Amino acid sequence: MDLSRRGFLVGTVLAGGAALAGAAGTLQRSATGSDAAPATAPASGYLTLPGRQPPKVTVRRTGTVASGLLFVAPFRGTDHSDALIVDDDGEPVWFRSSDDLVTDLRVQTYKGEPVLAYWEGARLTGGHGAGNGVLLDRAYRRIAEVRAGHGMDGDLHEFQLTDRGTALITAYPEVTADLRPIGGPRDGHVYGCRVQEIDVATGKVLLDWKALDHIAIAETRMPMTKDTDGTKGRTFDPVHVNSVQAYGDTLLISARDTCALYSIDRRTGAVRWRLGGARSDFTIGSRAAFAWQHDARRLDATTISLFDNHITNVGDGPSRGLVLKIDERARKATLLREYTDGRTYGQYMGNVQMLPGGNALVGYGSTATVIEYGPDGTPVMEMTGAGSYRAYRAPWSARPVEAPSVAVAAVSGGRMRVHASWNGATDVAAWRFLTDADAARLTVAATARRTGFETAATMPVAPRVVAEALAGNGTVLGRSAAQAVGV
């Protein structure tokens, strides 16, 4: 199929994605005090979360993975997403469905504490968005919302917290620029990418960097089309900033449509150097060249990781996770490590996360695949079915402020099937079910080891049932409200 990258991107970025496919696995664990087999979610969805469907992801492990849970935001159709945390078996730990788009779900640090951070908003034509960054604490309470300043909307591409209590975000305001250097109109309509640093607590704008003040239109690698020729209503995107990271007194910025990384002086906004693209200040070694890249991260003073989409047409070849060695004095960049399975590509979106112990997690964005690679570059885990802007792995311990949920599936022959779940709880090892006609005299009817997001057990029919979430040592972590049973 000869589908140009530009034709594929314009007006469709994040629109279709990959549909979730496959079947969620279920841990095979036994129940005690009941005659039930481990539960799987019914085809109609989870009984304890009405209307919520199990995520159709599959996980295949072939080696040792890093510790922690997996964080993705699978998109459904054009504008709907699920913020989703799953374990190494693909079993959900936390859902949050949204009628908007969700991107960049991950664990970050705010005021010295781990928080769950993500961007949420509307997807706009041209591959950007209008929304806000959101922070949740370990009870899943919203503790902050970060908005762009100066009358702009926060874009979907970056929501990066810093150690100074600020957030780095992007914005895509429409401005005019002289497009004659690339064959366009004098007063062309373009997206003038901005990078802002926002104080999370106050909302004050501390930095507002304008890409077109420092990056020439002629640096773009993106050709204009009849739908993006810079005339009114056909806005051209010459830069397309898709990641920002603070590093010392600089910002590292990735611009997809110039195929370059930029080191920016935080004080003056000036470009200190360009890596890649039409005006690279670096000599780039064999196999270190990249294009249409995402998620550039400075790992230390001499290394940078990035996701190298590196395709112009579908089928051009596999995308890669790259780690480059950077010699700023000699202006030389060489390949240090690459992570690829030799076949999977991300047409757009994607990221690389370097993990403790030497593993690397690579999210392939528009291709619904996440692969974790071992230190030697061999795949050790593959998750498919979750098309997500980025994917992450991280330790996460949480206890929701909401109580656990309990539901009764069926009552017959003097027995009933009872289901329990606790959306977002990370430390539940087992469920204890208590029944009686009088809530003051509840007694234990069954205990079952957790079998996934939703656990079920069969027990004698009773007028009332309560579910208790138990830690590994038997401590009660949470208790559902009493559920009346129709008998």
ROMAR-440903 format. One line per 10 residues: number of its first residue (from 1); for each residue x, y, z of N, C-alpha, C. Coordinates in steps of 0.05 Angstrom, whole numbers. Each point is the difference from the previous one (the first is absolute). Layout:
<kezas>
NUM> X:Y:Z:X:Y:Z:X:Y:Z | ...
</kezas>
This chain:
<kezas>
1> 17:-24:0:-17:24:0:18:25:0 | -3:17:-20:16:24:-2:-16:23:11 | 0:2:27:-14:22:13:21:19:12 | 1:24:-9:20:19:10:-5:6:29 | 23:5:14:-2:7:28:-17:25:4 | 4:20:-17:-15:25:3:-30:-6:-4 | -7:-15:-20:-28:-6:-5:-13:-15:23 | 16:-17:12:-10:-16:22:-4:17:25 | 17:20:3:-1:16:25:-21:22:-1 | -2:14:-22:-17:24:0:-29:-8:6
11> -11:12:21:-27:-4:7:-7:-26:12 | 21:-18:4:-7:-26:10:16:-8:24 | 20:16:8:16:-7:23:-17:-4:24 | 3:-22:13:-16:-8:23:-29:-5:-6 | -8:1:-26:-28:-3:-6:-9:-29:0 | 15:-17:-13:-8:-27:-2:15:-18:19 | 26:2:0:16:-18:17:-5:-28:-7 | 9:-17:18:-5:-29:-4:-21:-8:20 | -20:-15:-10:-21:-9:18:11:-20:19 | -10:1:25:9:-20:19:-8:-27:-9
21> 19:-19:1:-6:-27:-9:14:-20:17 | -10:-24:0:11:-21:16:-17:-6:24 | 10:-17:18:-16:-8:23:16:3:25 | -12:12:21:14:4:25:4:-26:14 | 24:-5:10:5:-25:14:-10:2:29 | -5:-23:12:-9:-1:28:19:-17:16 | 9:10:22:17:-16:18:-15:-24:11 | 11:-22:-1:-13:-24:10:7:-4:30 | -18:10:17:4:-2:29:-25:-13:12 | 4:-14:22:-22:-15:12:-15:16:20
31> -25:-8:6:-16:12:21:-3:-19:23 | -1:10:24:-4:-17:24:-27:8:12 | -13:-20:12:-26:5:12:-22:3:-21 | 6:-9:-25:-20:1:-21:6:-22:-20 | -20:-5:-17:5:-21:-21:4:13:-27 | 10:25:0:1:15:-25:27:-3:-14 | -1:0:-26:25:3:-16:6:30:-2 | 26:7:-7:7:28:-3:-19:13:-20 | -6:26:5:-20:14:-16:14:14:-24 | -15:1:-22:8:18:-22:-23:19:-4
41> 7:23:-11:-21:21:-4:-20:-11:-21 | -26:3:5:-20:-8:-20:3:16:-25 | -11:-12:-22:2:14:-26:-12:28:1 | -20:3:16:-14:26:2:16:21:16 | 21:-8:13:17:18:16:1:-8:29 | 13:16:16:2:-5:28:-26:5:15 | -8:-19:17:-25:4:15:3:23:20 | 24:2:11:5:20:21:4:28:-11 | 5:2:-26:2:26:-14:-18:0:-24 | -25:4:3:-19:-2:-22:8:17:-24
51> -1:-12:-23:6:15:-25:30:0:-7 | 17:-10:18:28:0:-5:9:-27:-11 | 13:1:-24:9:-24:-13:29:-7:8 | 7:-25:1:28:-7:5:17:10:-23 | 24:10:6:18:8:-22:10:-25:-15 | -2:0:-26:8:-23:-16:29:1:-7 | 17:-4:20:29:0:-5:10:-28:5 | 22:-6:-13:14:-26:5:28:6:7 | 11:-16:18:28:4:9:14:-27:-3 | 24:2:-12:16:-24:-3:28:6:12
61> 8:-15:20:26:4:13:19:-22:-8 | 24:8:-7:21:-20:-8:25:3:16 | 0:18:19:24:5:16:-7:16:25 | 21:10:13:-4:15:25:-7:29:-5 | -23:8:10:-8:28:-3:7:16:25 | 0:26:-3:5:18:23:-24:-1:18 | 4:10:24:-22:1:19:-19:24:-6 | -24:-2:10:-19:21:-4:-24:-8:-18 | -19:18:-2:-23:-4:-17:3:15:-26 | -18:-6:-19:1:12:-27:-22:21:-2
71> 7:23:-12:-18:23:-2:-4:7:-29 | -24:-1:-10:-7:7:-27:-26:15:-1 | -6:12:-22:-25:14:-4:-11:-7:-27 | -12:-24:-3:-10:-9:-26:-23:17:-9 | 2:8:-26:-21:17:-11:-21:-17:-15 | -25:8:3:-22:-14:-12:-14:18:-20 | 4:-6:-26:-12:17:-20:14:27:-1 | -15:21:-4:12:26:-5:7:16:25 | -18:1:19:4:18:22:-2:-12:28 | -2:-26:2:-4:-13:26:24:-17:7
81> 6:0:26:24:-15:9:-6:-13:27 | 17:-18:7:1:-12:27:27:5:12 | 0:13:23:25:0:16:1:-28:13 | 22:-14:-3:0:-28:8:27:-8:12 | -2:-12:24:23:-13:12:-4:-30:0 | 19:-15:-10:-3:-29:0:25:-13:12 | -3:-25:8:23:-15:11:14:-16:-22 | 19:-16:7:16:-14:-21:-16:-22:-14 | -24:-6:9:-17:-20:-14:-21:14:-17 | 1:27:-1:-20:14:-15:-26:5:15
91> 0:-8:26:-24:4:17:-1:29:9 | -24:13:-2:-2:28:8:4:3:30 | 12:22:8:2:9:28:-18:25:3 | -1:17:-20:-15:25:1:-10:7:-27 | -26:8:-1:-12:11:-25:-9:29:6 | 2:16:-21:-15:25:0:-8:6:-29 | -25:-5:-6:-9:6:-27:-5:30:-3 | 5:10:-24:-4:29:-5:-13:4:-27 | -18:19:-2:-12:7:-26:19:18:-16 | 22:8:13:21:15:-14:24:-18:-6
101> 21:11:-10:24:-14:-5:17:1:26 | 14:-22:7:18:0:22:28:-8:-11 | 20:14:8:28:-7:-9:19:2:24 | 22:-13:-3:23:4:18:-6:-8:29 | -15:-21:4:-6:-10:27:26:-12:12 | 8:10:23:25:-11:12:3:10:29 | 18:-13:14:7:9:27:21:21:-1 | -5:23:13:20:21:2:1:8:30 | 17:20:6:4:8:27:-8:30:3 | -17:6:20:-8:27:6:2:4:30
111> 15:21:8:4:6:28:11:-24:15 | 18:-15:-13:13:-22:13:-16:-26:1 | -24:0:-11:-18:-23:2:-6:-10:-28 | -3:-27:-3:-9:-11:-26:-28:8:-6 | -5:8:-24:-27:7:-9:-5:-14:-27 | -26:-2:-7:-7:-10:-26:-7:24:-17 | 14:2:-23:-3:24:-17:-8:-8:-28 | -17:17:-12:-8:-5:-28:-11:26:-12 | -2:0:-26:-13:22:-14:-27:-9:-10 | -20:17:1:-27:-7:-9:-12:24:-15
121> -12:-5:-23:-13:22:-14:-10:-9:-28 | -5:19:-17:-11:-5:-26:22:-4:-21 | -4:-19:-17:18:-4:-23:-8:19:-22 | 20:15:-11:-5:19:-21:12:-9:-26 | -11:9:-22:11:-6:-26:29:9:-2 | 17:-17:-10:28:7:-3:18:-14:20 | -11:-17:17:16:-15:18:8:14:25 | -16:18:10:5:12:26:-26:1:16 | 1:13:23:-24:0:17:-4:25:16 | -23:1:13:-7:23:18:-10:-11:26
131> 16:2:21:-8:-11:25:18:8:23 | 1:-16:21:15:7:24:14:-24:11 | 21:5:15:14:-21:15:-14:-4:27 | -1:-26:9:-14:-7:24:19:-16:18 | -2:6:26:16:-15:20:-20:-13:20 | 5:-26:5:-16:-15:20:19:-10:22 | -9:0:25:16:-11:21:-5:-31:1 | 11:-13:21:-1:-29:1:-27:-10:10 | -19:18:4:-27:-8:5:-17:6:-25 | 13:9:-22:-13:7:-25:-17:25:3
141> 7:18:19:-13:26:3:15:20:-18 | -15:17:-14:12:20:-16:12:22:18 | 26:4:-2:13:19:18:10:25:-15 | 1:-2:-27:8:24:-15:-8:-4:-29 | -5:23:-13:-5:0:-29:17:23:-12 | 15:-7:-20:19:20:-12:-11:9:-27 | -3:26:-3:-10:12:-24:21:17:-13 | 0:2:-26:18:17:-15:-7:29:7 | 19:18:-3:-4:28:5:-2:17:-25 | -5:25:4:-1:20:-22:-21:-7:-20
151> -23:-11:10:-23:-4:-18:2:-24:-18 | 19:-18:5:3:-23:-18:-10:-25:14 | -4:-21:-17:-8:-26:10:25:-18:2 | 0:-16:22:22:-19:3:-2:-22:-20 | 22:-7:-13:1:-20:-21:5:-28:12 | -6:-21:-15:1:-27:9:28:-12:1 | 20:13:-11:26:-13:-5:18:-2:25 | -3:18:19:18:0:23:-13:10:25 | 4:-15:22:-8:9:26:21:-11:20 | 22:15:2:24:-9:15:4:17:25
161> -2:-13:23:6:15:25:30:3:5 | 7:21:13:28:5:7:4:-1:30 | 25:0:8:6:-1:29:-3:27:14 | -9:20:-15:-5:27:11:-29:6:4 | -17:-21:-2:-29:5:4:-14:12:-24 | 12:-4:-23:-11:11:-25:-7:-23:-19 | -14:7:-21:-6:-19:-22:8:13:-26 | 12:-16:-18:6:7:-27:-22:-10:-18 | -12:18:-16:-21:-8:-18:4:13:-27 | -15:-10:-20:2:11:-27:-27:13:-7
171> 0:17:-20:-24:13:-10:4:4:-30 | -23:0:-15:1:2:-29:-18:23:-10 | 6:25:7:-16:22:-10:4:4:-30 | -20:9:-14:2:6:-28:10:28:-3 | 22:4:-16:12:26:-5:5:3:-30 | 10:23:-8:8:4:-28:31:0:-2 | 10:-9:-22:29:-1:-5:5:1:-30 | 23:9:-7:8:2:-28:8:-28:-10 | -16:-12:-17:5:-27:-10:13:0:-27 | 8:23:-10:13:1:-26:25:-17:-3
181> 16:-3:22:24:-17:-3:-6:-29:-7 | -25:-9:5:-7:-27:-8:-23:-1:-20 | -3:23:-14:-19:1:-22:-29:6:8 | -3:11:24:-27:7:10:-5:30:-1 | -22:9:11:-7:29:-1:16:16:20 | 1:27:-4:14:18:17:-12:0:28 | -25:1:2:-14:0:26:-14:-27:4 | 16:-21:2:-11:-27:2:-11:-5:28 | -20:-17:1:-11:-8:26:14:-25:9 | 13:1:24:16:-22:10:-6:-4:30
191> 7:-23:10:0:-5:28:27:9:12 | -2:20:17:24:11:12:5:-13:27 | 13:-22:0:3:-16:25:12:17:22 | -11:-4:24:10:14:24:6:-21:21 | 19:6:17:7:-16:24:-3:19:24 | -16:-8:19:-4:16:24:8:-16:25 | 11:14:19:5:-11:26:-20:13:19 | -16:-16:13:-22:10:17:5:-8:29 | -3:19:19:1:-6:28:-26:-15:7 | 3:-25:9:-24:-17:4:-19:12:21
201> 11:10:21:-16:10:23:-15:26:-7 | 13:17:-16:-12:27:-5:-11:3:-28 | 10:-16:-19:-8:4:-27:16:21:-15 | 19:12:13:16:21:-12:18:-11:-22 | 1:15:-22:18:-7:-22:28:10:5 | 19:-18:3:27:7:6:18:1:-25 | -8:-13:-21:15:0:-25:-20:-4:-22 | 4:14:-23:-17:-3:-23:18:2:-25 | 8:-23:-10:19:-1:-22:-15:-4:-27 | 6:17:-19:-13:-1:-26:18:-12:-21
211> -7:-23:-10:17:-15:-17:8:16:-25 | -19:14:-12:6:14:-25:18:25:3 | 5:8:25:19:21:5:29:-10:-3 | 3:-27:1:27:-11:1:4:-22:-20 | -21:-11:-13:3:-21:-20:-11:11:-26 | 17:0:-21:-8:11:-26:-20:-19:-14 | -18:12:-14:-20:-15:-16:14:-20:-18 | 23:9:-11:14:-17:-20:11:-26:13 | 1:-2:26:9:-24:13:-19:-23:-2 | -26:6:-7:-20:-21:0:7:-22:-20
221> -7:-24:7:2:-23:-18:-28:-8:-10 | -20:13:10:-28:-7:-7:-9:15:-25 | -7:-14:-21:-9:13:-24:-28:11:3 | -6:22:-13:-27:11:0:-17:-17:-19 | -26:-2:6:-19:-13:-18:-22:19:-6 | -19:-9:-17:-23:18:-7:-17:5:25 | 1:-17:20:-15:4:24:15:14:22 | 26:4:-4:17:14:20:19:18:-15 | -11:17:-18:18:17:-16:4:28:13 | -9:3:25:4:25:14:-20:22:-6
231> -20:-6:-17:-21:20:-4:-21:-3:22 | -18:19:2:-19:-1:22:-17:-26:0 | -1:-12:24:-14:-25:2:17:-24:-7 | 24:4:-9:18:-22:-8:27:4:13 | -1:0:26:24:8:16:22:-20:-3 | 24:10:-3:24:-16:-4:15:-3:27 | 12:-23:4:14:-6:26:29:-4:-6 | 17:21:1:28:-2:-8:18:-13:21 | -8:1:26:19:-9:21:-10:-24:15 | -24:1:12:-13:-21:15:17:-10:23
241> 2:16:21:14:-8:24:-16:-22:14 | 14:-22:7:-14:-23:12:13:-10:26 | 21:12:9:10:-6:27:18:23:10 | -1:3:26:16:21:13:11:-11:26 | 25:5:6:12:-9:25:19:22:10 | -2:6:26:18:18:13:26:-15:7 | 23:12:-6:26:-11:7:19:23:7 | 4:4:26:18:22:9:-12:26:-9 | 16:16:-14:-9:26:-9:-10:-1:-29 | -7:-24:-9:-9:-4:-28:-26:-15:0
251> -13:1:-23:-23:-17:-7:8:-17:-24 | -6:-26:1:4:-17:-23:-28:-3:-14 | -1:8:-25:-25:1:-14:2:-18:-25 | -21:-16:-4:-2:-16:-25:-20:13:-18 | 7:4:-25:-18:11:-20:-3:-21:-23 | -23:-12:-1:-3:-21:-19:3:9:-29 | -12:23:-7:-1:8:-28:25:13:-10 | 20:4:17:27:7:-10:19:-23:4 | -10:-22:12:17:-24:4:25:7:16 | -3:17:20:23:10:15:-6:3:29
261> 21:-2:17:-1:7:28:14:27:4 | -9:15:20:11:27:5:6:2:29 | 24:10:6:7:8:27:-4:30:2 | -18:7:18:-10:28:3:11:12:26 | 11:24:-2:8:15:24:-25:10:14 | -4:-9:25:-25:7:14:-2:30:6 | 23:13:2:-1:29:7:-6:17:-24 | 13:-6:-23:-3:18:-23:-18:-12:-21 | -5:-26:1:-17:-13:-21:16:-7:-25 | 25:7:-1:16:-5:-24:6:-30:-3
271> 3:-8:-25:8:-28:-6:30:-3:5 | 8:-17:18:29:-5:4:11:-19:-21 | -16:-21:-7:8:-18:-21:-24:-15:-11 | 4:-10:-25:-20:-17:-13:13:-27:-5 | -16:-21:5:9:-27:-5:-19:-12:-20 | 9:-6:-24:-17:-11:-21:-12:22:-16 | -16:-7:-21:-13:19:-16:18:13:-21 | -10:22:-12:14:12:-23:24:17:9 | 0:8:26:22:18:9:14:-12:24 | 5:-26:0:12:-13:23:28:11:6
281> 4:6:26:27:9:9:18:-24:6 | -11:-24:-2:15:-24:7:5:-17:-24 | 23:-13:-1:4:-22:-18:-13:-25:12 | -16:-13:-15:-16:-22:10:11:-26:-11 | 8:-18:19:13:-25:-8:-18:-20:-13 | 12:-22:-9:-14:-21:-13:-22:-11:18 | -24:-3:-11:-24:-11:13:-10:18:23 | 10:24:2:-10:18:21:-20:20:-11 | -3:1:-27:-18:19:-12:-29:-7:6 | -17:20:4:-28:-4:7:-17:19:-16
291> -26:-5:0:-19:17:-14:-28:-3:11 | -15:22:0:-28:1:9:-2:-10:29 | 20:6:16:4:-12:27:-19:12:21 | -2:-14:22:-15:8:24:16:-5:25 | -9:13:21:8:-6:28:31:0:4 | 12:23:-6:29:2:5:5:7:30 | 18:-16:13:5:4:28:30:-1:5 | 9:20:15:28:1:8:4:-18:24 | 15:-21:-3:4:-19:22:22:10:18 | 20:13:-11:22:12:16:14:20:-19
301> 23:9:8:14:20:-16:9:-9:-27 | 2:-26:-5:11:-10:-25:-19:-20:-14 | -24:-5:9:-17:-19:-13:-29:11:-2 | -12:-6:-23:-28:7:-5:-14:-24:-11 | -25:-5:10:-17:-21:-11:-22:13:-17 | -10:-14:-19:-22:9:-17:-13:-23:-14 | -25:4:-9:-14:-19:-17:3:9:-29 | 13:-17:-16:5:6:-28:-21:-13:-17 | -21:15:-7:-21:-10:-17:12:-8:-27 | 17:17:-11:17:-5:-23:-14:-12:-24
311> -23:9:-7:-14:-10:-24:-13:23:-14 | 0:-1:-26:-15:19:-17:-25:-12:-10 | 2:-25:-9:-24:-15:-10:-4:-25:17 | -25:-8:2:-6:-25:15:16:-23:-13 | 13:-15:17:16:-23:-10:29:6:-6 | 9:25:5:28:7:-5:19:-15:18 | -9:-9:23:18:-14:18:-8:4:28 | 13:-14:19:-7:1:28:9:26:13 | -16:9:20:8:22:17:19:-11:22 | 13:19:14:20:-9:20:0:18:24
321> 7:-12:23:7:16:23:30:4:-2 | 9:25:3:29:6:-3:11:13:26 | 25:-7:6:16:15:19:25:9:-14 | 3:27:-1:23:12:-15:20:11:20 | 25:-3:-7:22:13:15:5:27:-13 | 0:21:17:3:27:-11:25:13:11 | 17:8:-19:25:15:7:-5:29:-8 | -7:17:18:-7:27:-7:24:16:-9 | 23:-6:12:24:15:-8:9:-7:-28 | 0:-26:-7:8:-9:-26:-23:1:-20
331> -24:6:10:-24:1:-17:-3:-26:-16 | -1:-22:15:-2:-27:-12:-20:-16:15 | -18:-14:-15:-20:-18:12:4:-28:-11 | 1:-20:18:4:-27:-9:-21:-18:13 | -5:-23:-12:-19:-19:11:12:-15:23 | -14:1:23:9:-15:24:-15:-26:2 | -27:2:-2:-17:-24:1:-25:4:-18 | -11:-21:-10:-26:2:-14:-17:-23:9 | -26:4:-1:-20:-20:9:-20:-2:-23 | 0:-24:-13:-19:-5:-21:-4:-30:-3
341> -24:-8:-7:-5:-28:-6:3:-6:-29 | 7:20:-16:5:-4:-28:-24:1:-18 | -24:4:11:-24:0:-16:-21:21:7 | -1:8:26:-22:17:9:7:30:-5 | -19:15:-11:5:28:-4:-23:16:12 | 6:25:7:-20:19:9:-2:22:-20 | -23:1:-14:-3:21:-21:1:28:12 | -12:2:24:2:25:14:-3:-6:30 | 7:18:17:1:-3:29:23:-20:7 | 2:-7:26:20:-19:9:18:12:21
351> 14:-18:15:18:10:21:19:-22:8 | 21:8:15:19:-19:12:4:8:29 | -2:-20:17:5:4:29:23:-18:9 | 22:11:9:21:-16:12:-7:-8:28 | 2:-25:6:-9:-11:26:24:-8:18 | -5:0:26:21:-9:18:8:-29:-6 | 26:-6:1:9:-27:-6:8:-4:-28 | -4:20:-17:9:-2:-28:-20:-6:-21 | -25:-6:8:-21:-5:-20:-9:26:-12 | -14:-2:-23:-11:24:-13:-28:-7:-10
361> -19:18:6:-28:-4:-9:-4:18:-24 | -10:-11:-22:-4:15:-25:-30:-2:-7 | -13:23:-1:-28:1:-9:0:8:-29 | -15:-14:-17:0:4:-28:-23:18:-10 | -13:13:19:-20:21:-7:-23:-10:-16 | -1:8:-25:-23:-6:-17:-2:-30:-6 | 21:-14:2:-1:-29:-2:-4:-10:29 | -21:-16:5:-8:-6:27:18:-21:12 | 25:7:4:20:-18:11:18:14:19 | 6:-13:22:20:9:19:19:-23:5
371> 26:5:-3:20:-21:3:20:9:21 | 6:-18:19:21:4:19:24:-16:-9 | 23:13:-1:25:-13:-9:19:-3:24 | 14:-22:0:21:-4:20:25:16:-6 | 19:-1:19:24:16:-4:15:-6:-26 | -3:-25:-10:14:-7:-24:-16:6:-25 | -23:13:3:-17:7:-23:-20:-21:-8 | -1:-22:14:-19:-22:-7:-27:6:13 | -22:-3:-15:-27:4:12:-5:-20:22 | -10:10:23:-7:-17:22:-30:1:7
381> -14:19:-12:-29:2:4:-12:15:-23 | -23:-9:-10:-15:14:-21:-29:2:8 | -11:24:1:-28:5:5:-12:11:-26 | -22:-12:-9:-13:10:-24:-29:6:6 | -12:17:-17:-27:7:3:-5:27:13 | 21:15:8:-3:26:13:14:21:-16 | -14:12:-20:12:22:-15:0:25:18 | 24:9:8:2:21:20:22:19:-8 | -5:26:4:20:20:-7:28:-6:11 | 1:-6:26:24:-10:13:-7:-23:19
391> 20:-16:8:-4:-22:19:23:2:20 | -7:-8:25:20:2:21:-3:-24:19 | 22:-5:14:0:-19:23:11:14:24 | -13:-4:23:9:13:25:-13:-14:24 | 14:0:23:-13:-8:25:-23:19:7 | -21:-10:11:-23:17:7:-16:-14:22 | -3:14:22:-15:-11:23:-23:20:5 | -25:-10:0:-23:18:3:-23:-15:14 | -15:16:15:-24:-9:13:-22:20:-5 | -19:-7:-17:-21:20:-8:-16:10:23
401> -9:25:-2:-17:12:20:-28:-13:-1 | -8:-9:-24:-26:-13:-3:2:-28:12 | -22:-10:11:-1:-27:11:0:-21:-22 | 7:-25:7:-2:-22:-19:-29:-4:-9 | -3:-14:-22:-26:-6:-12:-6:-29:2 | -26:-7:4:-9:-28:2:-26:-2:-16 | -3:-23:-14:-24:-4:-16:-6:-30:0 | -26:-7:-1:-9:-27:-1:-8:-7:-28 | 11:-21:-11:-5:-7:-28:-25:-17:-3 | -4:-19:17:-22:-18:-4:-7:-14:27
411> -25:-6:3:-9:-15:24:-17:-23:-9 | 9:-25:7:-16:-24:-8:10:-23:17 | -19:-18:4:7:-25:15:12:5:27 | -8:22:13:10:6:26:28:11:1 | 12:6:-24:27:11:-2:0:26:-15 | 19:17:5:2:25:-15:30:5:-8 | 3:13:-22:27:7:-11:4:29:6 | 21:7:16:5:27:8:27:9:-11 | 0:25:-12:24:11:-12:9:25:16 | 26:4:1:11:23:14:23:12:-16
421> 3:26:2:23:14:-12:5:26:15 | 24:12:-4:6:26:12:17:15:-20 | -12:17:-15:14:13:-23:23:17:10 | 24:-9:-7:24:16:6:16:-10:24 | -11:-18:16:15:-11:23:22:-18:-10 | 24:4:11:23:-15:-9:9:-23:18 | -10:0:25:11:-19:20:-20:-21:9 | -21:-4:-15:-20:-21:8:11:-27:-8 | 1:-18:20:9:-28:-4:-23:-19:0 | -22:6:14:-23:-18:2:-25:16:7
431> -23:-13:-4:-26:11:7:-14:-18:20 | -12:13:20:-16:-15:20:-29:9:-3 | -18:-19:-2:-28:6:-4:-15:-7:26 | -16:19:9:-15:-3:25:-30:2:-7 | -16:-17:13:-29:1:-6:-16:-3:26 | -25:10:-2:-19:-4:21:-25:17:-7 | -22:-5:15:-23:16:-4:2:27:15 | 18:0:20:3:24:17:29:9:-4 | 3:25:-9:27:11:-5:17:0:25 | -12:0:23:15:0:25:11:-28:8
441> -10:-21:-14:8:-27:7:13:-15:-23 | 13:15:-18:13:-12:-23:21:-21:8 | 0:-22:-14:21:-21:5:13:-8:-27 | 23:-11:2:15:-7:-24:-13:-23:-15 | -7:4:-26:-12:-21:-16:21:-12:-19 | 19:15:-9:21:-10:-18:23:19:-1 | 24:-11:-7:24:16:-4:13:-10:-26 | 8:19:-17:11:-7:-26:25:17:-5 | 20:-13:-10:24:16:-9:-8:17:-24 | 11:23:-2:-5:18:-23:7:-14:-26
451> -18:1:-19:4:-14:-25:2:19:-24 | 3:25:5:1:20:-21:-15:25:9 | -8:16:-19:-14:25:8:-25:-7:16 | -15:-20:-9:-25:-7:14:2:-30:9 | -5:-5:25:2:-26:12:-28:-9:8 | -6:-26:-4:-27:-10:7:2:-26:17 | -20:-5:16:-2:-24:16:-29:-8:2 | -5:-26:4:-27:-10:3:-5:-7:30 | -23:7:10:-6:-4:28:-30:-3:4 | -9:-9:24:-28:-3:5:-15:27:-3
461> -24:-1:-10:-16:24:-3:-5:13:28 | 3:26:0:-6:16:25:-13:26:-9 | -15:13:18:-13:25:-8:19:23:-5 | 25:-2:11:18:23:0:29:-10:-3 | 17:14:-15:27:-8:-3:18:24:0 | 24:-3:12:21:21:1:26:-13:-9 | 17:15:-15:26:-9:-8:22:16:14 | 20:-14:11:23:13:12:25:-6:-16 | 15:21:-6:25:-4:-14:22:-4:21 | 16:-22:-4:20:-8:19:28:3:-11
471> 18:10:16:29:0:-7:11:-28:3 | 25:-3:-8:12:-26:2:2:-11:28 | 2:17:20:1:-8:28:-27:-3:13 | -22:3:-16:-27:-2:11:-12:25:10 | 14:22:0:-11:26:8:-22:9:-19 | -21:11:11:-22:10:-16:8:27:-11 | 1:2:-27:8:25:-13:-24:18:-6 | -23:-13:-5:-24:15:-7:-24:-18:1 | -24:12:3:-24:-15:3:-22:12:-17 | -15:-17:-15:-21:10:-17:-25:7:17
481> -18:15:-12:-26:3:13:-15:-26:-2 | -19:-4:18:-16:-25:-1:-18:0:-25 | 0:-23:-13:-16:-4:-24:-23:-18:6 | -24:10:-4:-24:-16:4:-3:-20:-22 | -8:-25:7:-3:-21:-20:-30:-7:-3 | -9:-1:-24:-28:-8:-4:-4:-29:3 | -13:-9:21:-3:-29:5:-30:-6:1
</kezas>
